[in-house]
Amino acid sequence: MAGEHLDVVIVGAGLSGIGAAYRLQTEHPGRSYAILEARESMGGTWDLFRYPGIRSDSDMFTLGYPFKPWRDAKSIADGPSILRYIRETADEYGIEQRIRYGAKVVEAEWSSADARWTVTVAQGGERRTLTCNFLYCCAGYYDYDEGHAPDFPGAESFSGRLVYPQFWPEDLDYAGKRVVVIGSGATAVTLVPAMAEQAELVTMLQRSPTWISAVPGRDKYADRIRELLPPKLAHRLIRTKNILFNVGFYQYCRRRPEAARKLLTGLTTRILKDERLVAEHFTPAYNPWDQRLCAVPDADFFKAMRKGKAEVVTDHIETFVPEGIRLKSGRVLKADVVVSATGLKLLAFGGVALTVDGAPVDLSEQYVWQGAMLTGVPNFAVCIGYTNASWTLRADLTSRLVCKVLAHMDRRGHRAVVPEPRGHLEDRPLLDLAAGYIQRSIGDFPRQGDRHPWRVRQNYLLDSATTMRTSLDKTLRPVRRPANLERV
């Protein structure tokens, strides 16, 4: 690796990185590239998380790639199925041979004089470097090495086992035992019904309710379309149908929050048949889509409650005790196993330390252009998915945009480009959600502006109509060699 030069380096071999590689080698077959993956296997999130019941919280017709039809029966798919899909894609398009495993990118230094990045990679206990013309980070924004771990009072006195979903122990036996899952987000509502199949009782302990909605695990309309049409055409139609529905429902929630509240509570009441239970545990104070909506396929979460295998408790933790958790209400939740599903920890773009011409980059001072490139950082792009829709929808748009930028540089003869705003931009946080895991760390991330193309919109229909039509000459500035080198 030392001394090697590549046209493009992609960081991360998860869902986004494999999709980026496909776009790059399809649209720029002559360019050399490699994918640097910190872990020893591909798949990213879908390889790391091994907790019971792990699944997508978006339908696979939109979470999957537009160029590779999703063929499995379930629309909301389990983690192993998604991982298999990613691996099939990498194998089908010859991408795996471009992946370098156990290669963690720790630093990247840009030189305007050389118009290239020097990338430092930790691999096999050593640090090596390679250079590239363009660096594309597809590592997401979660910390893979460390999750959010609250300091629970009295946790050391607990006689049972405290575990974390991000690092699920293979030897954990919870059959016939009492389990408490702390949290009420997507991970918690996935764990509860999955563990309830073997546990004596699973209690979801939440400080406040979250919006949870039952969705079909299998799309009967998609099944019918796939029976009638060829795979690629069927995939395209189903994908379009689901995009329109998801965007429409999100807009409905944002524009008519009271009606959306009534709709969601009504649906949950119809399943649980207990208005008081729904009012106490499933009616949040915030409006739908102020935080991400939790989807439960085939109402499995609610069905576990109706069977008496699961319950929800809304209260605050006072302290752990040997037999479980004592709440501020005085109630003690007895537990053999406690799962801390309290959210993830954000980490900006894989934690890569960026330097431009010798100066460290303060990400919080930069703006994001088109949800992809950063001010002050030449020939660099990041992959940021949607918060209100499938991650892959924007990830694929971003990869196509990166390919367009590379073609633009070729046509104009630019060695390097960087986005530059015209006029003043009003600051806005990059991810505009009220979720705690976002609010804890969003200050370390770049910002978005108040207008296109500096606004990171949460609307795929608008983005799909405008992203690839953006005039690059108006917003991308060529990076010149330093003045003292112009005559050399």
C-alpha positions as CSV (number, residue, x, y, z in Angstrom):
1,M,0.0,0.0,0.0
2,A,2.8,2.4,0.8
3,G,3.5,4.7,-2.1
4,E,0.4,3.5,-4.0
5,H,-1.7,6.1,-5.9
6,L,-5.4,5.7,-6.8
7,D,-7.9,7.9,-8.5
8,V,-10.6,7.5,-5.9
9,V,-10.6,6.0,-2.4
10,I,-14.0,5.0,-0.9
11,V,-14.1,4.7,2.9
12,G,-16.4,2.0,4.2
13,A,-17.8,-1.2,2.6
14,G,-21.3,-1.1,3.9
15,L,-24.5,-0.5,2.0
16,S,-23.3,3.0,0.9
17,G,-19.8,2.0,0.0
18,I,-20.8,-0.9,-2.2
19,G,-23.3,1.3,-4.0
20,A,-20.7,4.0,-4.5
21,A,-18.3,1.5,-6.0
22,Y,-21.0,0.3,-8.5
23,R,-21.7,3.9,-9.6
24,L,-18.0,4.7,-9.9
25,Q,-16.9,1.7,-11.9
26,T,-20.0,2.0,-14.1
27,E,-19.8,5.7,-14.9
28,H,-16.0,6.0,-14.8
29,P,-14.6,2.5,-15.7
30,G,-11.2,3.9,-16.4
31,R,-10.6,5.2,-12.9
32,S,-8.7,3.2,-10.4
33,Y,-10.2,2.9,-6.9
34,A,-10.3,0.9,-3.7
35,I,-12.6,0.5,-0.8
36,L,-10.9,0.8,2.6
37,E,-12.9,-1.0,5.3
38,A,-11.9,-0.9,9.0
39,R,-13.6,-4.1,9.9
40,E,-12.7,-7.6,8.6
41,S,-15.9,-8.1,6.6
42,M,-18.3,-6.0,4.5
43,G,-21.8,-5.0,5.4
44,G,-21.2,-2.1,7.8
45,T,-24.2,-1.8,10.1
46,W,-25.7,-5.0,8.9
47,D,-22.6,-7.0,9.8
48,L,-21.8,-5.2,13.1
49,F,-25.2,-5.5,14.7
50,R,-26.1,-9.1,15.7
51,Y,-28.8,-8.6,18.3
52,P,-32.0,-10.6,18.2
53,G,-34.5,-9.6,15.5
54,I,-32.3,-7.0,13.8
55,R,-34.1,-5.7,10.7
56,S,-34.6,-2.8,8.4
57,D,-36.9,0.1,9.5
58,S,-37.4,1.0,5.9
59,D,-38.8,-1.1,3.1
60,M,-36.2,-3.0,1.1
61,F,-37.5,-1.7,-2.3
62,T,-36.2,1.7,-1.3
63,L,-33.4,0.7,1.0
64,G,-32.1,-1.6,-1.7
65,Y,-30.2,-0.5,-4.7
66,P,-32.1,0.9,-7.7
67,F,-29.8,-1.2,-10.0
68,K,-30.3,-4.6,-8.2
69,P,-33.9,-5.7,-7.6
70,W,-34.9,-6.9,-4.1
71,R,-36.2,-10.4,-4.6
72,D,-36.9,-11.7,-1.1
73,A,-40.5,-12.0,0.1
74,K,-40.4,-9.7,3.0
75,S,-40.5,-5.9,2.5
76,I,-39.2,-5.2,6.0
77,A,-36.2,-7.6,6.0
78,D,-34.0,-9.1,8.7
79,G,-30.4,-8.2,9.1
80,P,-28.9,-11.5,7.7
81,S,-31.0,-11.1,4.5
82,I,-29.8,-7.5,4.0
83,L,-26.2,-8.6,4.6
84,R,-26.6,-11.4,2.1
85,Y,-28.0,-8.9,-0.4
86,I,-25.0,-6.6,0.0
87,R,-22.6,-9.4,-0.5
88,E,-24.4,-10.7,-3.6
89,T,-24.2,-7.2,-5.0
90,A,-20.4,-6.9,-4.4
91,D,-19.9,-10.4,-5.9
92,E,-22.1,-9.8,-8.9
93,Y,-20.3,-6.6,-9.9
94,G,-16.8,-7.6,-9.0
95,I,-16.6,-5.1,-6.2
96,E,-15.3,-7.3,-3.4
97,Q,-11.9,-7.6,-5.0
98,R,-11.5,-3.9,-4.6
99,I,-12.1,-4.0,-0.8
100,R,-9.2,-3.9,1.6
101,Y,-10.3,-5.3,5.0
102,G,-8.9,-4.3,8.4
103,A,-7.8,-1.0,6.8
104,K,-9.0,1.9,9.1
105,V,-8.6,5.4,7.7
106,V,-7.3,7.6,10.5
107,E,-6.0,10.7,8.8
108,A,-6.2,12.3,5.4
109,E,-4.1,15.3,4.4
110,W,-4.9,17.4,1.3
111,S,-2.1,19.2,-0.6
112,S,-3.2,21.9,-3.0
113,A,0.4,21.9,-4.5
114,D,0.0,18.2,-5.5
115,A,-3.8,18.2,-5.9
116,R,-4.1,14.9,-4.0
117,W,-4.9,13.4,-0.7
118,T,-2.4,11.5,1.5
119,V,-4.4,8.9,3.4
120,T,-3.0,7.3,6.5
121,V,-4.4,3.8,7.1
122,A,-4.0,1.7,10.3
123,Q,-3.7,-1.9,9.2
124,G,-2.3,-5.0,11.0
125,G,-0.8,-2.9,13.8
126,E,1.0,-0.6,11.4
127,R,0.3,2.7,9.8
128,R,0.7,3.0,6.0
129,T,-0.1,5.7,3.5
130,L,-1.4,5.9,0.0
131,T,-2.5,8.9,-2.1
132,C,-5.6,9.6,-4.2
133,N,-7.1,12.3,-6.2
134,F,-10.6,12.1,-4.7
135,L,-11.7,10.9,-1.2
136,Y,-15.3,9.7,-0.7
137,C,-16.3,8.8,2.8
138,C,-19.2,6.3,3.0
139,A,-18.7,5.4,6.7
140,G,-22.0,7.0,7.9
141,Y,-22.2,9.0,11.1
142,Y,-22.3,6.3,13.8
143,D,-19.4,5.3,16.1
144,Y,-18.8,1.6,15.4
145,D,-16.4,1.2,18.3
146,E,-18.5,2.8,21.0
147,G,-22.2,3.2,21.7
148,H,-24.0,5.7,23.9
149,A,-23.7,4.2,27.4
150,P,-25.4,6.2,30.2
151,D,-24.0,6.0,33.7
152,F,-26.7,4.1,35.4
153,P,-26.6,4.6,39.2
154,G,-26.0,1.4,41.1
155,A,-25.3,-0.6,38.0
156,E,-22.4,-2.4,39.7
157,S,-24.8,-3.8,42.3
158,F,-27.0,-5.6,39.7
159,S,-26.6,-9.3,40.0
160,G,-27.9,-10.0,36.5
161,R,-26.3,-9.2,33.2
162,L,-26.2,-5.8,31.5
163,V,-25.7,-5.9,27.8
164,Y,-25.5,-3.5,24.8
165,P,-27.1,-4.2,21.4
166,Q,-24.1,-2.8,19.5
167,F,-21.9,-5.5,21.2
168,W,-24.3,-8.4,21.6
169,P,-22.7,-11.3,23.5
170,E,-23.0,-14.6,21.6
171,D,-23.3,-16.6,24.8
172,L,-26.3,-14.7,26.2
173,D,-29.0,-17.1,27.3
174,Y,-32.3,-15.3,28.1
175,A,-34.7,-18.2,27.7
176,G,-37.2,-18.3,30.5
177,K,-35.7,-15.2,32.1
178,R,-37.0,-11.7,32.8
179,V,-35.6,-9.0,30.6
180,V,-35.7,-5.3,30.8
181,V,-35.0,-3.3,27.6
182,I,-34.1,0.4,28.4
183,G,-35.1,2.7,25.6
184,S,-38.0,3.1,23.1
185,G,-36.3,3.7,19.7
186,A,-36.0,1.4,16.7
187,T,-33.6,-1.0,18.5
188,A,-35.8,-1.4,21.5
189,V,-39.0,-2.1,19.6
190,T,-37.1,-4.6,17.5
191,L,-35.6,-6.4,20.6
192,V,-38.8,-6.7,22.6
193,P,-40.8,-9.0,20.3
194,A,-37.7,-11.0,19.3
195,M,-36.7,-11.7,22.9
196,A,-40.2,-12.3,24.0
197,E,-40.3,-15.5,21.9
198,Q,-38.0,-17.1,24.5
199,A,-38.0,-14.9,27.6
200,E,-40.5,-15.2,30.4
201,L,-41.3,-11.5,30.2
202,V,-39.7,-8.6,28.3
203,T,-40.3,-5.1,29.8
204,M,-39.6,-2.0,27.7
205,L,-38.7,0.8,30.1
206,Q,-39.0,4.2,28.5
207,R,-38.7,7.7,30.0
208,S,-41.3,9.0,27.5
209,P,-43.3,7.5,24.7
210,T,-42.2,7.2,21.1
211,W,-44.3,7.2,17.9
212,I,-44.6,3.5,16.9
213,S,-46.6,2.4,13.8
214,A,-47.4,-1.1,12.6
215,V,-46.6,-1.8,9.0
216,P,-47.0,-4.8,6.8
217,G,-44.0,-7.1,6.9
218,R,-44.8,-8.2,3.3
219,D,-46.1,-5.9,0.6
220,K,-49.0,-7.7,-1.1
221,Y,-49.1,-5.1,-3.9
222,A,-45.4,-5.6,-4.6
223,D,-45.9,-9.3,-4.7
224,R,-48.6,-8.9,-7.3
225,I,-46.5,-6.6,-9.4
226,R,-43.6,-9.0,-9.3
227,E,-45.8,-11.8,-10.5
228,L,-46.8,-9.8,-13.5
229,L,-43.7,-8.0,-14.6
230,P,-40.0,-8.6,-15.2
231,P,-37.8,-8.1,-12.1
232,K,-36.2,-4.8,-13.1
233,L,-39.4,-3.2,-14.2
234,A,-41.3,-4.5,-11.2
235,H,-38.6,-3.2,-8.9
236,R,-38.7,0.2,-10.5
237,L,-42.5,0.5,-10.1
238,I,-42.6,-0.8,-6.6
239,R,-39.8,1.5,-5.6
240,T,-41.6,4.5,-7.1
241,K,-44.9,3.5,-5.3
242,N,-43.1,3.3,-2.0
243,I,-41.2,6.5,-2.4
244,L,-44.4,8.4,-3.2
245,F,-46.2,6.9,-0.2
246,N,-43.4,7.6,2.2
247,V,-42.9,11.2,1.0
248,G,-46.6,11.8,1.1
249,F,-47.0,10.4,4.6
250,Y,-44.1,12.4,5.9
251,Q,-45.6,15.6,4.4
252,Y,-48.9,14.7,5.9
253,C,-47.4,14.3,9.4
254,R,-45.5,17.6,9.1
255,R,-48.4,19.7,7.7
256,R,-51.2,18.2,9.7
257,P,-49.6,17.0,13.0
258,E,-52.9,16.8,14.9
259,A,-54.5,14.7,12.3
260,A,-51.4,12.5,12.1
261,R,-51.4,12.1,15.9
262,K,-55.1,11.0,15.8
263,L,-54.4,8.6,12.9
264,L,-51.4,6.9,14.7
265,T,-53.1,6.6,18.1
266,G,-56.2,5.3,16.4
267,L,-54.3,2.5,14.6
268,T,-52.5,1.5,17.8
269,T,-55.7,1.5,19.8
270,R,-57.3,-0.7,17.2
271,I,-54.6,-3.3,17.8
272,L,-54.2,-3.1,21.6
273,K,-57.9,-2.4,22.3
274,D,-57.0,-0.3,25.3
275,E,-57.3,3.5,25.0
276,R,-55.8,4.1,28.4
277,L,-52.7,2.0,27.6
278,V,-52.2,3.9,24.3
279,A,-52.6,7.3,26.0
280,E,-50.1,6.5,28.7
281,H,-47.4,4.6,26.8
282,F,-47.8,5.3,23.0
283,T,-48.8,9.0,22.8
284,P,-45.7,11.1,22.7
285,A,-45.6,14.8,23.6
286,Y,-43.8,15.6,20.3
287,N,-45.4,15.5,16.9
288,P,-44.9,12.6,14.5
289,W,-41.6,12.9,12.6
290,D,-40.1,15.5,15.0
291,Q,-38.2,12.3,15.7
292,R,-37.9,9.3,13.4
293,L,-41.0,7.1,13.4
294,C,-40.5,3.5,14.6
295,A,-42.0,0.9,12.3
296,V,-43.0,-2.5,13.6
297,P,-43.7,-5.1,10.9
298,D,-46.9,-7.1,11.2
299,A,-47.5,-5.4,14.6
300,D,-45.2,-7.9,16.2
301,F,-44.4,-5.5,19.1
302,F,-48.0,-5.0,19.9
303,K,-48.8,-8.7,19.5
304,A,-46.2,-9.6,22.1
305,M,-47.9,-7.3,24.5
306,R,-51.3,-8.8,23.8
307,K,-49.9,-12.3,24.5
308,G,-48.6,-11.2,27.9
309,K,-45.0,-11.8,26.8
310,A,-44.1,-8.1,26.8
311,E,-45.1,-4.9,28.6
312,V,-44.2,-1.2,28.5
313,V,-43.4,0.9,31.6
314,T,-43.1,4.7,31.4
315,D,-41.0,5.9,34.3
316,H,-37.5,7.1,35.3
317,I,-34.6,5.0,36.7
318,E,-33.8,5.8,40.3
319,T,-31.1,3.1,40.7
320,F,-30.1,-0.4,39.8
321,V,-30.5,-2.9,42.7
322,P,-29.3,-6.5,42.8
323,E,-32.6,-7.9,41.6
324,G,-33.2,-5.3,38.9
325,I,-34.1,-1.7,38.6
326,R,-35.9,0.6,41.1
327,L,-37.9,3.3,39.5
328,K,-38.7,6.8,40.8
329,S,-42.2,5.7,41.3
330,G,-40.9,3.1,43.8
331,R,-41.6,0.1,41.7
332,V,-38.9,-2.5,41.2
333,L,-38.6,-4.1,37.8
334,K,-37.1,-7.6,38.5
335,A,-34.6,-8.6,35.8
336,D,-32.1,-11.3,35.0
337,V,-30.9,-9.4,31.9
338,V,-31.0,-5.7,31.2
339,V,-30.4,-4.4,27.7
340,S,-29.3,-0.8,27.4
341,A,-30.9,0.3,24.0
342,T,-30.4,3.9,24.8
343,G,-29.2,5.1,21.4
344,L,-26.1,5.3,19.3
345,K,-23.2,7.6,19.5
346,L,-22.5,9.8,16.5
347,L,-19.1,10.1,14.9
348,A,-18.5,12.4,12.0
349,F,-17.6,10.4,8.9
350,G,-15.7,7.5,10.4
351,G,-13.7,9.8,12.7
352,V,-11.2,10.6,9.9
353,A,-9.0,13.6,10.9
354,L,-8.8,15.9,7.9
355,T,-6.1,18.4,7.1
356,V,-6.0,20.9,4.3
357,D,-2.6,22.4,3.4
358,G,-1.3,21.7,6.8
359,A,-4.3,23.2,8.7
360,P,-6.7,20.8,10.6
361,V,-10.3,21.0,9.4
362,D,-12.8,22.0,11.9
363,L,-15.9,20.3,10.6
364,S,-18.3,22.4,12.6
365,E,-17.2,25.5,10.7
366,Q,-17.9,24.0,7.2
367,Y,-21.1,23.9,5.2
368,V,-22.4,20.9,3.3
369,W,-23.1,21.4,-0.5
370,Q,-25.8,19.2,-2.0
371,G,-25.6,17.0,1.1
372,A,-22.3,15.7,-0.3
373,M,-19.2,18.0,-0.4
374,L,-17.8,20.3,2.2
375,T,-16.7,23.9,2.0
376,G,-12.9,24.3,2.6
377,V,-12.2,20.6,1.8
378,P,-11.3,20.0,-1.9
379,N,-12.0,16.7,-3.7
380,F,-13.9,15.3,-0.8
381,A,-17.4,14.0,-0.4
382,V,-19.5,12.3,2.3
383,C,-22.5,10.1,2.1
384,I,-25.4,11.2,4.3
385,G,-28.7,9.4,4.1
386,Y,-32.2,10.7,4.8
387,T,-33.6,10.8,8.3
388,N,-37.2,10.5,7.1
389,A,-36.7,7.9,4.3
390,S,-34.5,5.0,3.3
391,W,-30.8,5.8,3.6
392,T,-30.0,4.5,0.2
393,L,-32.2,6.9,-1.6
394,R,-29.9,9.8,-0.9
395,A,-26.7,7.6,-0.8
396,D,-27.3,6.6,-4.4
397,L,-28.0,10.2,-5.5
398,T,-24.8,11.4,-3.8
399,S,-22.7,8.7,-5.5
400,R,-24.2,9.7,-8.9
401,L,-23.4,13.3,-8.0
402,V,-19.8,12.4,-7.2
403,C,-19.5,10.8,-10.6
404,K,-20.9,13.9,-12.2
405,V,-18.3,16.1,-10.3
406,L,-15.5,13.8,-11.6
407,A,-16.7,14.1,-15.1
408,H,-17.0,17.9,-14.7
409,M,-13.4,18.1,-13.5
410,D,-12.3,16.1,-16.6
411,R,-14.2,18.4,-19.0
412,R,-12.9,21.6,-17.4
413,G,-9.4,20.3,-16.9
414,H,-9.6,21.0,-13.1
415,R,-7.3,19.0,-10.9
416,A,-9.4,19.9,-7.8
417,V,-12.7,21.6,-6.9
418,V,-14.3,22.8,-3.7
419,P,-17.8,24.2,-3.1
420,E,-18.1,27.8,-2.3
421,P,-21.2,29.7,-1.3
422,R,-22.2,33.1,-2.8
423,G,-23.4,35.4,-0.1
424,H,-24.2,34.8,3.6
425,L,-25.7,31.5,4.7
426,E,-27.9,31.1,7.8
427,D,-26.7,28.3,10.0
428,R,-28.8,25.2,10.5
429,P,-27.9,21.8,12.1
430,L,-27.0,19.1,9.6
431,L,-29.6,16.7,11.0
432,D,-32.7,18.5,12.0
433,L,-34.3,15.9,14.3
434,A,-35.0,16.2,18.0
435,A,-33.7,12.7,18.8
436,G,-31.4,12.6,21.8
437,Y,-28.6,10.7,20.0
438,I,-28.5,13.5,17.4
439,Q,-28.7,16.4,19.8
440,R,-25.8,15.0,21.9
441,S,-23.2,15.3,19.1
442,I,-24.6,17.3,16.2
443,G,-22.4,20.3,17.2
444,D,-19.3,18.3,16.0
445,F,-20.7,18.0,12.4
446,P,-20.7,20.4,9.5
447,R,-23.7,22.7,9.1
448,Q,-26.3,23.2,6.4
449,G,-27.4,26.5,5.1
450,D,-30.8,28.1,4.5
451,R,-31.1,27.7,0.7
452,H,-30.4,25.3,-2.1
453,P,-27.8,23.8,-2.8
454,W,-26.6,24.3,0.8
455,R,-29.8,23.0,2.4
456,V,-29.8,19.3,3.2
457,R,-33.4,18.6,2.3
458,Q,-35.4,15.7,3.5
459,N,-37.4,15.3,0.3
460,Y,-36.3,12.7,-2.2
461,L,-38.7,13.9,-4.9
462,L,-37.2,17.3,-4.9
463,D,-33.6,16.0,-4.7
464,S,-34.1,13.5,-7.5
465,A,-35.5,16.3,-9.7
466,T,-32.7,18.8,-9.0
467,T,-29.5,17.2,-7.8
468,M,-28.2,15.9,-11.1
469,R,-29.3,19.2,-12.9
470,T,-27.3,21.5,-10.6
471,S,-24.9,23.8,-12.5
472,L,-21.5,22.8,-11.2
473,D,-19.8,25.9,-12.7
474,K,-21.8,28.1,-10.4
475,T,-21.1,26.4,-7.1
476,L,-17.8,24.5,-7.5
477,R,-14.6,26.6,-7.5
478,P,-11.4,25.2,-9.1
479,V,-8.6,24.9,-6.6
480,R,-5.4,26.5,-7.9
481,R,-1.8,25.7,-6.9
482,P,-0.4,28.0,-4.2
483,A,0.9,31.3,-5.7
484,N,4.5,30.5,-4.7
485,L,4.3,27.4,-6.8
486,E,2.7,28.8,-9.9
487,R,6.0,29.6,-11.6
488,V,7.7,26.3,-10.7
